[in-house]
Structures are given as structure tokens and as C-alpha cells.
Amino acid sequence: MRKLYTRKLHLPKEVREFIASSDVITTKRLSRHFGFSEITAMNYLSRAKKLELGTRVAPKMLLRAKHEYPEFSKAKKRVYDAIRKDMPFTPITIWSTFDLNKYAHNIIMKGVIFVETEGFAVEAVKDELLSNGVKAISAKSKADFENIFDLMETPVLVMGRKDKAGTNADRKDKYLSLPSFERIFIDVYFLNTRKNLSLPLSELGNILENISAFGYSLNYSLLNWVAMRRNVQAEIETALYLFKKKSSRFASIPEKFARKRQISKKRLNSVMQMVG
């Protein structure tokens, strides 16, 4: 068995080159390629993450490509400050439908700011926002999502999140997390198709079209990973497949993430609304 000796945060040249040549790197793949143990491979993945060569989305998996985080807007900061007055150590994640505007065909004028927290803290966070003059509601049913855009001002929707694995690529700073654009895109699709959020699916299609047509950067590995965690992977892969068939402008979408999958008629209808 060949062993590669390294300093604490140093990666051998051949390991760096191997990581640079792959979108997704697993400990098993790294171990088999170089012939060292999976423990050594996990150590190298940890060093690659610290050297910002990729994102560790699971203990044994690294996504090489970097990804984009939307700006921390004044509206988000107002929400953050309101929560932190009396809840300084409660873990929260803040994002907004406005984060999609950079790539949207039509500017989203009415939006929602989402605050994710532990399930047991949802009501406390909502009450803290209300006591500090921020319009907030807690997500208890589909009706809370259906009617959210009918409110006059931009509301804050506080919700729990059961699946933490899909958030591994979030940018974390102590008790605040900011999700990547890819995670926001998938979550908006999920909330539309599973919780009846009334943001048109066609606008999500326009966003993907603009990203592909104008050469914007999108981490398809991360998009696929989050879609898998949200159990919408088959729908997203089918949508990307149909986009590639639709026009040569979508040639930049990697073939391995654009596959025609078997999905129900209901889910196919959602995909077709997005593709157009």
C-alpha cells in the first residue's frame, strides 16, 4: 500500500490534481485510485476543505466546484438583528425569494424572507420577530405558504427543517447560516411543488435558462446533491434533460445531471411548467 506523506495542511500534487479533475470526490474513490486507506482519504478531504478546494457535503464526500452565496441584504439584517436581541445563541438560517433576482427574467417584486431554525424554536423566533416590529408567521400548514404573497409587506416565514444534510454547503458563521444559490433554487422548487408556495415554476425555468444562456456559474453537482436530499432529484434531472433537448443554449449542462427519469404525471406536470 502506497502512503503519501504530507504536512498538516499540505496536499500532494497528485491528490490536488485528482480533486481538480473531478466534480465529486469520495473517500472510496480517492482510496481506490491511490491505494491508501479510507481513513487517509478522509484526512485528505478534510484538508481539501480547509484549503477551500471544495465543499464537504458529507463525511465521505467533497464537491470540488465552488458556489455562490447571495448577499446579506438590509432586509435580512433587520430580521437577524430582531432575533438576536433576546435570542443570541439560537441557530438560524436566513434566505429570501429575492435571492433569485440576479438570474430571474422578471424581477420578483413581492417576496418572502425565510428563517429556518430548530422545530422547537419556531414559535419563539416568530414571537421575537413580532415583538420587535417584524411581520412574521410560522409555517404550520400549506395554507401558510399558499397565501404568503397576498400580504402587503414582505413577510418573514419561520419554519423548522427536518433534513439537515441538505444544508451542509451553507456558509456558517457561529449561529447564522446562509444557503448557497443552488440550495435556494431547489428549496423554492420543493416549497412550490410540496407546500404550494405560489411563485410561478416558469420563473424557475427562466432562471435556469438565463444561467445557461449567459454563461453564469452554477454548481450542478451541488444542485443535484441538494435535490437528492429534498427527494426531487428525478424531477430536476428530467428538467435539465428537457432543457438540453430544447436548445443548444443549454449545452453547458453536464450530461450526467441531465437524464430522463421515471416520475409521476403530477411531478411531470410541474417539470413541464418549469421547462415551458
Backbone torsions as a table, in degrees:
resi	resn	phi	psi	omega
1	MET	NA	128.5	-177.4
2	ARG	-84.9	134.2	180.0
3	LYS	-117.1	133.4	178.0
4	LEU	-103.6	116.7	-178.4
5	TYR	-86.4	135.3	-177.4
6	THR	-139.5	158.6	167.9
7	ARG	-77.8	175.6	-169.9
8	LYS	-53.7	-50.8	-178.7
9	LEU	-116.9	34.1	179.2
10	HIS	-110.8	138.1	174.9
11	LEU	-113.8	135.5	176.2
12	PRO	-58.3	150.2	-177.0
13	LYS	-55.3	-42.6	-177.0
14	GLU	-67.4	-32.3	177.3
15	VAL	-71.0	-42.9	176.3
16	ARG	-57.3	-46.7	-178.4
17	GLU	-63.8	-37.8	179.0
18	PHE	-65.2	-43.4	178.3
19	ILE	-64.4	-40.9	-178.7
20	ALA	-66.5	-21.9	-176.7
21	SER	-92.2	-0.5	-174.9
22	SER	-129.2	144.7	175.3
23	ASP	-80.4	-37.5	-178.5
24	VAL	-125.6	127.6	179.7
25	ILE	-123.7	128.2	177.0
26	THR	-113.9	159.2	178.6
27	THR	-62.2	-37.6	-179.7
28	LYS	-64.4	-43.8	-180.0
29	ARG	-65.5	-42.0	179.0
30	LEU	-65.3	-41.8	-179.9
31	SER	-64.0	-45.1	-179.3
32	ARG	-66.4	-37.9	-176.9
33	HIS	-67.0	-41.4	-175.1
34	PHE	-102.9	-14.2	176.8
35	GLY	85.1	13.4	175.8
36	PHE	-103.6	175.1	-174.2
37	SER	-70.8	161.3	177.8
38	GLU	-69.1	-26.3	176.1
39	ILE	-64.9	-42.5	176.2
40	THR	-64.4	-40.0	179.5
41	ALA	-62.2	-42.2	178.6
42	MET	-63.8	-36.4	177.4
43	ASN	-62.9	-42.0	178.9
44	TYR	-66.8	-37.6	177.4
45	LEU	-64.5	-37.8	177.4
46	SER	-63.1	-41.8	179.6
47	ARG	-68.5	-37.8	178.5
48	ALA	-62.5	-39.4	177.3
49	LYS	-63.6	-45.9	-179.0
50	LYS	-64.8	-30.0	177.3
51	LEU	-85.0	4.9	177.6
52	GLU	61.0	38.8	175.8
53	LEU	-90.2	-6.7	179.9
54	GLY	177.5	-174.8	-178.4
55	THR	-116.6	126.7	178.5
56	ARG	-81.5	103.6	-178.1
57	VAL	-95.5	-10.9	176.9
58	ALA	-157.3	160.7	-178.6
59	PRO	-53.7	-31.7	-176.2
60	LYS	-115.0	21.0	-177.7
61	MET	-142.1	137.2	177.4
62	LEU	-127.8	133.7	171.5
63	LEU	-97.4	121.6	-173.8
64	ARG	-69.8	-50.1	-171.3
65	ALA	-64.9	142.3	175.8
66	LYS	-78.2	166.9	-178.3
67	HIS	-141.2	168.8	-171.4
68	GLU	-101.7	142.7	174.7
69	TYR	-115.5	127.8	176.9
70	PRO	-61.0	157.8	-177.8
71	GLU	-68.1	154.7	176.4
72	PHE	-88.2	90.9	-171.3
73	SER	-69.9	169.0	177.7
74	LYS	-62.2	-36.7	-179.8
75	ALA	-64.9	-41.4	177.7
76	LYS	-66.7	-40.1	-179.2
77	LYS	-64.1	-37.3	177.8
78	ARG	-61.2	-42.2	178.0
79	VAL	-65.2	-45.2	-179.8
80	TYR	-59.5	-47.5	-178.4
81	ASP	-63.1	-37.5	-179.7
82	ALA	-65.0	-39.2	179.8
83	ILE	-71.6	-39.3	-173.0
84	ARG	-73.9	-11.7	179.8
85	LYS	-56.7	-46.3	-177.9
86	ASP	-123.6	0.0	179.8
87	MET	-131.1	64.8	-172.5
88	PRO	-69.7	-20.9	-173.5
89	PHE	-114.5	9.3	178.5
90	THR	-79.1	121.4	179.1
91	PRO	-65.5	128.9	178.5
92	ILE	-138.0	153.9	172.3
93	THR	-123.7	133.1	-177.5
94	ILE	-123.3	129.3	173.4
95	TRP	-152.1	173.2	-173.5
96	SER	-148.5	153.5	173.0
97	THR	-65.3	-22.1	176.2
98	PHE	-64.9	-19.5	179.0
99	ASP	-64.5	-16.4	179.4
100	LEU	-83.6	-10.9	-171.6
101	ASN	-61.0	-29.7	-177.3
102	LYS	-56.7	-34.6	-176.5
103	TYR	-110.4	-2.3	-174.1
104	ALA	-71.9	149.3	176.1
105	HIS	-75.9	-41.8	175.3
106	ASN	-114.1	129.8	-180.0
107	ILE	-62.6	129.8	179.2
108	ILE	-78.6	105.8	-174.4
109	MET	-83.7	-35.1	178.4
110	LYS	-111.6	126.6	-175.8
111	GLY	-139.6	-173.7	-179.1
112	VAL	-134.8	140.2	170.2
113	ILE	-100.8	125.7	-179.6
114	PHE	-101.9	136.5	172.2
115	VAL	-120.4	117.8	176.6
116	GLU	-100.4	138.1	177.8
117	THR	-152.4	-179.5	176.4
118	GLU	-64.2	146.1	-175.9
119	GLY	-53.8	-41.1	-177.1
120	PHE	-70.2	-16.3	-176.3
121	ALA	-99.8	-1.9	-174.0
122	VAL	-57.0	-52.0	-176.6
123	GLU	-66.2	-37.3	179.9
124	ALA	-65.7	-40.3	178.4
125	VAL	-66.5	-42.5	178.2
126	LYS	-60.2	-46.5	-179.3
127	ASP	-63.6	-37.5	178.8
128	GLU	-64.0	-41.8	177.6
129	LEU	-63.3	-46.0	-179.6
130	LEU	-61.9	-39.9	-179.0
131	SER	-68.4	-17.7	178.1
132	ASN	-106.9	19.6	172.7
133	GLY	80.5	19.2	179.1
134	VAL	-106.6	124.2	179.2
135	LYS	-66.2	115.8	-175.7
136	ALA	-142.7	145.6	173.4
137	ILE	-135.2	156.7	176.9
138	SER	-99.6	144.2	-178.1
139	ALA	-85.3	106.2	-179.3
140	LYS	-113.0	-26.3	-177.2
141	SER	-148.5	172.4	178.5
142	LYS	-61.9	-29.7	-179.3
143	ALA	-62.3	-31.1	178.5
144	ASP	-65.1	-31.4	178.6
145	PHE	-84.0	-37.7	-176.6
146	GLU	-60.9	-40.3	-171.9
147	ASN	-100.4	6.1	-170.7
148	ILE	-64.3	-33.4	-177.6
149	PHE	-80.4	-5.3	179.1
150	ASP	-81.3	-12.9	-179.3
151	LEU	-72.2	147.2	-174.3
152	MET	-68.4	-43.4	-179.7
153	GLU	-103.3	166.3	179.3
154	THR	-67.3	114.5	-176.9
155	PRO	-87.2	163.7	173.0
156	VAL	-111.5	123.9	179.8
157	LEU	-106.5	117.0	-178.9
158	VAL	-97.4	128.0	-177.1
159	MET	-145.2	152.7	174.2
160	GLY	-85.0	160.8	177.2
161	ARG	-133.2	117.5	-177.1
162	LYS	-77.7	-41.4	-176.8
163	ASP	-89.8	102.9	180.0
164	LYS	-83.4	-20.1	-174.5
165	ALA	-62.7	-33.3	179.7
166	GLY	-70.3	-7.0	-178.1
167	THR	-102.1	7.5	-173.7
168	ASN	-61.8	-26.0	-179.4
169	ALA	-91.1	3.2	176.5
170	ASP	-62.7	147.4	174.7
171	ARG	-83.3	119.9	-172.6
172	LYS	-111.5	136.6	176.5
173	ASP	-136.1	94.0	-175.4
174	LYS	57.5	-107.9	-174.1
175	TYR	-103.8	15.2	177.6
176	LEU	-122.0	133.8	176.0
177	SER	-122.4	142.0	176.6
178	LEU	-122.9	120.0	-176.6
179	PRO	-76.6	156.3	175.7
180	SER	-73.0	163.8	177.9
181	PHE	-59.8	-39.6	-178.6
182	GLU	-60.9	-41.1	179.2
183	ARG	-67.0	-40.3	178.6
184	ILE	-62.0	-44.7	-179.9
185	PHE	-57.2	-49.7	-178.4
186	ILE	-65.6	-39.8	-179.9
187	ASP	-65.8	-37.6	176.9
188	VAL	-64.6	-41.3	176.3
189	TYR	-62.2	-44.9	179.8
190	PHE	-60.4	-47.6	-178.4
191	LEU	-66.6	-31.5	175.9
192	ASN	-67.2	-47.2	-172.1
193	THR	-87.9	-21.0	-178.8
194	ARG	-111.0	-26.2	-176.3
195	LYS	-119.7	3.0	176.3
196	ASN	67.2	29.8	170.2
197	LEU	-61.0	133.6	-168.8
198	SER	-95.7	34.8	171.5
199	LEU	-86.2	124.8	-174.0
200	PRO	-55.3	131.3	177.1
201	LEU	-64.5	-27.0	178.9
202	SER	-61.8	-30.5	178.7
203	GLU	-69.4	-35.0	174.5
204	LEU	-63.8	-38.0	175.8
205	GLY	-63.5	-41.3	177.5
206	ASN	-61.6	-36.3	179.3
207	ILE	-64.4	-47.0	177.5
208	LEU	-62.3	-38.6	179.3
209	GLU	-64.6	-42.8	179.6
210	ASN	-66.8	-38.3	178.5
211	ILE	-61.6	-44.4	-178.1
212	SER	-73.5	-42.7	-174.0
213	ALA	-70.1	-33.6	-174.7
214	PHE	-106.0	9.9	172.4
215	GLY	73.1	23.5	176.8
216	TYR	-69.3	159.0	-178.1
217	SER	-87.2	129.5	175.2
218	LEU	-138.3	130.8	179.8
219	ASN	-86.7	93.3	-177.1
220	TYR	-66.9	-28.0	176.4
221	SER	-63.1	-46.1	179.2
222	LEU	-68.5	-41.1	177.2
223	LEU	-56.1	-46.1	-179.4
224	ASN	-66.5	-39.2	-179.7
225	TRP	-63.7	-48.2	-179.6
226	VAL	-65.8	-37.7	177.6
227	ALA	-61.1	-39.0	177.1
228	MET	-63.2	-43.5	-179.2
229	ARG	-66.5	-30.9	179.1
230	ARG	-88.6	1.6	179.6
231	ASN	61.4	36.3	175.4
232	VAL	-124.4	17.9	-175.4
233	GLN	-60.0	-43.9	-178.9
234	ALA	-61.9	-38.2	179.2
235	GLU	-67.7	-43.7	-178.3
236	ILE	-68.7	-41.1	178.3
237	GLU	-64.6	-37.9	177.0
238	THR	-66.1	-41.0	178.3
239	ALA	-61.9	-45.3	179.4
240	LEU	-64.5	-36.6	176.2
241	TYR	-61.7	-45.4	-179.5
242	LEU	-68.4	-34.8	175.9
243	PHE	-62.7	-43.0	-179.7
244	LYS	-64.3	-36.1	177.8
245	LYS	-72.1	-27.5	-174.2
246	LYS	-69.4	-42.1	-174.3
247	SER	-159.6	152.6	177.0
248	SER	-69.0	-13.5	177.8
249	ARG	-63.6	-18.1	-178.7
250	PHE	-99.3	20.1	-178.2
251	ALA	-62.9	-23.8	-177.5
252	SER	-74.3	-12.1	178.1
253	ILE	-71.3	122.2	-178.4
254	PRO	-60.9	137.5	-177.9
255	GLU	-57.6	-37.6	-174.5
256	LYS	-68.7	-16.4	177.6
257	PHE	-104.5	2.2	-178.9
258	ALA	-120.1	90.2	-176.6
259	ARG	-132.3	143.4	176.5
260	LYS	-79.0	115.5	-176.0
261	ARG	-112.0	159.9	178.0
262	GLN	-82.4	114.0	179.3
263	ILE	-135.2	161.7	-177.9
264	SER	-69.0	163.9	179.1
265	LYS	-61.4	-37.7	179.5
266	LYS	-63.2	-45.2	-179.8
267	ARG	-71.6	-34.6	177.3
268	LEU	-64.5	-37.2	177.1
269	ASN	-61.9	-39.3	176.8
270	SER	-64.7	-41.7	178.5
271	VAL	-62.1	-43.0	-178.5
272	MET	-67.5	-33.2	174.9
273	GLN	-63.5	-35.6	-178.8
274	MET	-75.4	-42.5	-177.8
275	VAL	-73.7	-37.4	178.8
276	GLY	83.4	NA	NA
